[in-house]
Amino acid sequence: MDLKALLAPITDDMKRVDDTIRARLSSEVALINDIGGYIIAAGGKRLRPALVLMAGRAMGSKTDETVLLAATIEFIHTATLLHDDVVDESGLRRGRKTANAVWGNAGAVLSGDFLYSRAFQMMVDSKRMEVMRVMADTTNAIAEGEVLQLMNVGDPEVSEARYMRVIELKTARLFEAATKLGAISADADEKGIARMAEYGHKLGVAFQLVDDVLDYVADSSLSGKNLGTDLAEGKPTLPLIHAMKNGTPEQAALIRSAIIEGKLENLPEVLKAVESTGAIPYTRALAERYSREAESALSDLPDSPHKNALVNLARYNNARVS
């Protein structure tokens, strides 16, 4: 399934989002323009603004507000990437040097702060207190998720429940906010907003679980991920947690050591342990369950190209590891 074809119903809207991003990114401070432009130009799937657009149009929105909120979500997401790369001491993202690698940690962090504050200026332009409330709660949850993930780094005792909480806060809440803002921009009722929020939350969990799988099975030329990236950062993701719980004592000890040390010296052995314990099928099955639940949340929505795109996006996620 081709993502570009899947997002065809919002092609024109996405161009308008890009125009809005470029216009709102402008600052009298040259470094902010350089760093923000560098990150935005790096591309990526742009899933979060796409979700705002698809949810809003599926609920009947025909206004420019939906485009504005889509650009706002992308600013928030970009700010989190800037900060993430500093925390993780990352040097590459999507095959390019990270902003902190080019301009240093201070410039990356402060530019991320600018994007956060600019996003809230854009929310004010919507003149909806509900938008402000959703995004205030969401950014707070993301920050909690970041801190919880930091606490998990190098800790092989992280449980599945504790890890799933990180996913919910750090990833799913922004997906949820995206679809929720789309519904709000369409003046949907409480039931409609809740339905879209559920779809976004479930889809966000499913996407992160698939990313966990890709860290151990992906072709880097296709996925943009190098094998073992999470392990190298000492992050105990679900495949590792499952493998430690269900593997031999020797396998569990091997993975524990790798998480504590954050090294890839024994990556081949770790990959064998992940494979032999069924950790990949286990994680994939959980992602598929969340994708199905996301799709089910849309069952009462009238058929439309935008609803179909939302349904197909959940199915696309599953296909990333098929």
N, C-alpha and C positions, 0 to 999 in steps of 0.2 A: 504494500500500500504506500503510495507516494504522498508525503506530507504536503507538498506544494499543491497537488491536485485536490487534496482533502480541504485545504483552506481557500480554495478558489472562490467560494461565495463572499469572502471578505477581502479579496484582492485590492479593490479600490479603496476600501476603508483602511487597509494596512498602509497604503501609500500616504494617506492623509495622516495616519499616526506618525509615520516617519517624518513628514513635513512638520508636524507639531513638535516632535522631539527636537528636531534641528532648531526650530525657532525658540523653544523654551530653554534649550541648553545654553544659549548665548549668555555670556558674562563679560563684564569689563576686565576680569582677571584672566590673562592669557593662559595660565597654567590650567585653570578649570576647563576652559575651552579645549585645550590640547588633550587632557586626560579624559574628559567626558566624551569627546568626539572619538578618541581612540577606542574606548570601550564600546560605545554604541556601534561604531563601524565594524567591530569584530564580528558582528552578526549573531548567529545562534538561531534557535528555532522561533524566538519571539512568541512562545506559547502563551505567556500570561496576558499580553495585550490582545492576542488572538482570542483568548477565552472571554475577555470583556466584550469584544465585538460580537462574537458568536452568541453569547448568552443574551446580550442586549437585543440583537436583531431577532433572535429566536423568540424573545418575549414581546416583540413588536416595536422596539425603539427605532425611530427614524431621525433622531436628533444628532447634532454635533457633540453633545455632551458625552455620548458613548465613546467617541474618538478621543476626547480630552481625557477621560478616565482611563482609557487604554494606554495612552502615553504616560499617564501618572503611574500606573502599575509598572511600566517598564523602567521608569526612573527609580522607583523603589527597589526593583529587582537588581538593577545595575549597581545601585549603592551597596546592596548586600554582597554582590560579587567583589567589589572593590575591597570591602572590609574582610570578606572571607579569605581572599588571597593573601592579605597581610597576616591574618591569624594563622593560616596554614603554611605561611612562608613559601607560597607557590611562585614558581618562576615562569610557568607556561599555562595558558588557557586557550583551548581550541587551536593549538599549534602556534600561537603567538606569545611573545613575552607579555607577562602581566604588567599592569600599570605600576605596581610597586617595584617590579624589576627594572622598569625604565626610569621612573621618576622618584623612586624611594617610598618608604612606608608612610612618611609624613604627608607627602603630596597625595598619595592614594587615599588615605584615611580622610583628610580634609576635603578632598573632592567628593568622596562618598557622602560626607556630611552636607555638602552643597546640594547634591542630588536629592537627598532626603528632604531638605528644607524647601527646595524648589518644588518637589512633588506636593508638599503640603500647601504651598502657594496656589498650585493648580487646583487642588481640592477645594480651596476657598472659592475659586472662580465658579465651581459648580453650584455654590449657594445652597448646598444640602448638608444639614447637620448630620444626617444619617451617613453620608459618605465620610465625613470627618471621623465619626465614631467608629465605623468599620475599620478604617485605616489606622487610627490610633491604637485600637485593640490589636490589629494585625501586626503592626510594627513592634509593639510590645511583646507579642507572642514570639515573633521571629527572634528578637533579642534574647528571650528566655531560652529558646531552642539552641541558639548559638552558644550560650553559656553552658547549657546542659551537655551539648556535644563536646565542648572543651573539657568538661569534667570527665567525659567518657574516654577521651584520648589516652591511650596507653593502659587502659583498664580492662583486663580480660574477664572481669567479673560482671560486666554489663549484661543484664538480662534482656530477653526478647521484648518484654513489656517496656523496659526503660528505653530501649532503642526505638521502639515504635513511637514512644512519646516524643523523641527528638524529631522523627519524621513528621509527626502531626504538627509540631510547633514550627519547625524550620522550613518545611516545604509545603505541606498541605494547606496551611493557613493562608499563604499567599495565593495559591490556586483558588481556594475558597473565596477569598476577597475579590479576586478577579471576576468570577462568575456572579458573585453577589452584587458587585458594582454594576455589572451589565444589567442585571435584573432591576436594580434601583433606577438606573437611567431610563428604563422602559416604564417606570411608574407601576411596576408589578405589585400585586398584593402580598401580604405576609406569607401566604402559602407558596406563591411563586418564587419569592426571594429565598425562602427556606429550601425549596426544591433545587434551585440553582446552587445554593451554598453547599448542599449535600453532594451534588454532582462534583463540584470543584474540589471539595475536601477528599472524597474518595479517589478521584482521579489523581490528585497530588500524591497521595500515599502510594498509589499504583505506579506512578512514574518514578518515584524515588526507589521503590523496590526493584524495578527493572534496571535502574542505574546501578543498584547494588550488584545485580547479576552481571551486568556488562563489565564490571570491574574485574571479573574472573573469567569471562568467556569471550570478550569482544575482540574483534579485529580493529586495532587502533586506527587504521586507515579509513575505516568506515564509521566508527563511533566517536572518534576524537578523544578516546580514553586510552591510557596505557594500562596494561594489566598490572594489578596490584597497587594502583595509586592510593586507594583508601588504606591499604595495609601499610604502605610506606609512611603514611601519616599517623599510624597507630590507631586508626579508627576501627572499632569492632562492629562491622556491619552484619546484617542478618545471616548471610551465608557462613561467616566465620563463627557466629554465635551458635548456629545450628550444628556446624561441624564439630565444634568443641563439645557440645552436649551429646552428640550421637556417635562420635568417633572413638577410636581406641584411646587408652591413656596416653600412649605415645603421640598420637595425632593431636590430642588436646594439649599436651605439653608443648608440642612444636608450635601450634598456633598461638598459645598463650605467650610464648617467648617472642614470637614475631610481633605481636601486638604491643608488648611491653617495650621492645627495642625499636619498633618502627623501622625495620629493615627488610629488604627483599632478598637477602642471601639465600633463604630457603624457600623462595617462591615456588619452584617446581614441586617440592614436597607438600607445600600448603595447598597448591592447586589439586594435587592428587587426593589430599584429605577432603577437600571441599567436594570433589567429584564422587569419591567413594561413599560418602555419607549421605548422598542425595540432597545436599544443601541447595544446589541450583534448582532442581525440580520443586523443592519445598518453597523456596522464595518465589519462583515463577508462579506456582499455583496460588500463593497468597496474593500476588499482584493481579492475577487474573480474577480472583474473587472480588477484589476491590474495584477492578474495572467493570465487572458485571454489575456491581452495586451502583456504580456511578451511572451506568447506562439505564438501570432500572429507575433511577431518580427522575428520569426524563419521560417516563412512560405516559404520563397524562398530558404532555405538551403536544400541541397540534403539530402535525407534520409540516416541515418546511426545509429548504436547503440548509438553513443554519442549524436546525435541530439535527438533521442528518449528519452534518459536519461534526457536531458534538458527540454523537453516537459513534461515528467512525473514528474519532480521535481516541476514544477509549479502546477501540479494537486495534488501532494503529499501535498503541502502546504495547499491547500484548505481542504484536508481530515483530517488535524490535528484538525479541529474543527467541523467535520461533525457528 
